[in-house]
Amino acid sequence: MSTDMEWAWFTGIFEGEGSIAFTGKNSVAVAIGMTDLDVIQRVKQIAGAGAIYLREHERNKPMHYWKVHRAPESKRILEQMLPLLGERRGARAEGALERLKSVRKEGFCKRGHPMSGPNLYVSPGSGQRLCKACSRMRDKNRQPRNRPRSPKAKAHP
């Protein structure tokens, strides 16, 4: 567990070199990029999460990036930094935290229904996992198609 002093240092580095990116539908990525690998390694150690990437350029020094994509880790890191962030980055962090509220929790569908037991349907062909409660809601709200009906077959006497 990192100390308050380490988080203050981390937040200072983030203010100068970091970014918060909104990726995908509800995802958030927290990143810091710079040429100093030792600083990036310390960032990762303090955060206790993320990965380090190297990006080499033909004309410039190699850049090292620390990134966190997983929602629970991004949320924890943003909440830890929030009281120390300046106005602009603080507003961006609050927006990211609000966005992360919409991220699906493991074991639940995007509407919060459990994806287990009698509420889970696994498609035999694709193996796709579907929420039965959401399927029922979708079917109930589905508009009937306006397509011509085929003539009914007559029963034989």
Sequence and secondary structure as in RCSB ss.txt:
>XXXX:A:sequence
MSTDMEWAWFTGIFEGEGSIAFTGKNSVAVAIGMTDLDVIQRVKQIAGAGAIYLREHERNKPMHYWKVHRAPESK
RILEQMLPLLGERRGARAEGALERLKSVRKEGFCKRGHPMSGPNLYVSPGSGQRLCKACSRMRDKNRQPRNRPRS
PKAKAHP
>XXXX:A:secstr
   HHHHHHHHHHHHHHEEEEEETTTEEEEEEEES HHHHHHHHHHHT  EEEEE  SSS  EEEEEE  HHHHH
HHHHHHGGGS HHHHHHHHHHHHHHTTS  TTB TTS BSSGGGEEE TTT  EEEHHHHHHHHHH         
       
